[in-house]
Amino acid sequence: MGKYQIVFDRNACIGAGACIAMNSAVWEMQPDGKVIPKMTEFDEAELKKNMGAAQVCPVNAIHLVEKETGKKLI
């Protein structure tokens, strides 16, 4: 289990794919033109890449939460 959690609003996703460009190890495009995360939990080593993916999302559909505290990082 990871220290951080990805909270993804798939309904808000417009399929821009910016998250894939930032972190293709976590994000993948689906046949319907929207993305999904391949994982929902990660550790400190992946924080920078996941922050980048969340920050470039044009509709703010990606949020990162510190699991222990519930603090929303983005």
C-alpha positions, -999 to +999 in steps of 0.1 A: +000+000+000+013+034-009+016+066+011-005+086-015-037+080-033-049+091-067-085+104-067-096+106-103-129+122-116-134+102-148-166+120-156-146+153-158-119+138-180-119+152-216-092+129-229-066+155-234-039+130-226-016+154-209-013+131-179-001+103-202+026+126-215+037+133-180+035+098-166+026+070-190+036+044-164+004+054-145-021+067-170-035+050-201-061+060-227-092+039-230-112+031-262-138+057-252-112+085-254-108+090-217-079+080-195-077+058-164-050+053-138-033+020-139-028+023-101-044+043-074-018+043-047+019+052-048+049+060-027+072+090-023+094+079-052+065+085-077+052+117-061+069+141-085+057+124-117+021+121-103+021+157-092+032+167-128+003+147-143-022+162-119-009+197-126-012+195-164-047+181-164-067+209-181-099+201-162-084+193-128-097+157-128-067+143-110-062+148-073-035+135-050-042+128-013-019+119+015-036+088+029-025+090+065-037+126+070-063+129+042-045+161+031-052+170-005-019+178-023-036+189-055 
